Amino acid sequence: MRHPQSVRPAPPPTRGTPAPATTGVRADEQPAPGRARVRGPVNLPAGVGATLWLLVVVLPLYYILVTSLRTPDGYLNDGALALPGTLTLDNYGRVLGQGFARLLLNSAVVTAATIALVLALALPAAYAIVRGTSRAVRVGFSLFLLGLAIPAQAVVVPIYLIITRLQLYDSLLAIILPTVAFSLPMSVVVLTSTLRDIPDELYEAMTVDGAGPARTFTRLVVPLARPGLVSIGIFSGLGAWNGFLFPLVLTQSPEQRVLPLGLWNFQNQFGTDVPGLMALVVFSALPVLTLYLFGRRHLLGGLTAGFGK
């Protein structure tokens, strides 16, 4: 009977001899020592285009901010993009002293009322379009789409006649109603795309639980449509805050002026107070910038809803 041959263990590596690598990478795949990793070709046109676009965006902001800190004499003597020799906050104080609080209050009232009315009208309309099956619903949606193709400048005269017949001329309500009307088409389209992403199974589950249309709307549609609501709220709010045409045509007295019309306070027969004008622009942009920073994620999510299908 043969005894199995004993297997001798491998001798331990001698001192100074490195152990064999067990990384699983073949020797021909390992980079040669001292050779740098080769990168892909540099996209020079894209870099030049990005730099030009950055200049296009940054230079106006730089001009507005720097000019608002100049003195009127410094603005006339220095170049448009030169660093100011003397920084001053007198322009901001002059803006606050020329009825800025009244302008800000009127713009805030117009913006808040526009957002509230658009949200209250656009969501039920979008819900009826998504869940409705009648021909009248399809015709109504076509009318909303047609509203996207009509600019406000083309119908400003009929709007003026309607406002004067309703005896609303020179009031904040005269600004709010046309602004809401021109914000509704885009808002309904965005909310329609958002509501179409809600699965039909959820509506069926609500129906099985005994929920009617009103309860389904409040318990299911409103919570799931929150990104779209934030999007159209920001969209309509920006339009109302920066609106110039309707306040110009439909108001007259200084008590009903909003911020865009307040820019005229810095014009006179001898010229324009550009530093003061830029200070008012900075004040006007701060609320808009704050609104965008807090709602940018919901804005992008709501605008892209429904386009992935």
Steps between C-alpha positions, in 0.01 A plus 500: 500500500643827388497797725383828344784721410523791737472846349769733614393861571646770284804664650435840651626797301843610589556830668516783249300314235148649452206265511325440170211740434151352506300794368365305203644745247717353234849628452431623148202705629694685768621846396869533450679670788557869448241528221214745564142404428397631160187719507254556220523795265409839641174643363627847423184636327286397798738672741500820294121493473459447875736790572311732266168400653641563848604849393157567353336407832751650743574835333143640527481394865838659567390821327176523698663438837804724445297785350259494796800569728636795298441867552334684207822688428703180519266332254547783249877521541593130523443231243195278508693194619775672699524442873351794690748721678253575778227265618180652631159380617330834433324358196324239712401765752359716221298207371354435845411868530307517172202283592668163466284354778183585306638353179605184682160460667310542171724248323464254788120530493484451123739203512329325792151545356614378157660186645192423713255539210715304257536209743129503581396495135771301323496185714124426467520573127795261457321233708190528282711472184685191621200312641232631264390309190251737339564700187453828684802421715718443194378823344577689820853361505547610139395852600760503775763393248385778268554747780873424492519646148334835579738770628376758745604786271253383235193532725596790725237731346206260558628438853509876562141536378379211717671638810356847449148359443531306825611824673822337620741743336784630720472222757710203594217270394538634147855363501417169671221377270685525164817360658305196626337453160833487318657273763226237487580333163858410590395401852228266376738334253762440770248365750342277238837336438548461875161338562545256213790348694262384775424129442141401432526237772505774764176647367345153499614441858335824611180400323502157669540670838183698428662836428311735272651747251542774762677276749720349226596849395593617850658178633676371188539761229606799709783324691641328190480820294716696742807526268282630220328746732834637614611532138200695381505707820855612424421545131192716557667685787794601282265619228299710745808640677675606180188603310524841335242520220180463702607737782603755237173488306248430775623726783578868523532630855827470697314315778435204267851471359699179530874447499554487121319834465700639792806500275356812338558694822869519409441670164471873453526753220878521533581129497478184708639432845666174400657415842164546672330301225741211549445510877125458443573211260702329775213545747254364244711193422557389860148355560505325163842351571385380841189342352707317239758373750230341718294354216746418222485123559120489484505739204718273288311189613163650413606635160643163394205295629333293234770552236673169569214295360 
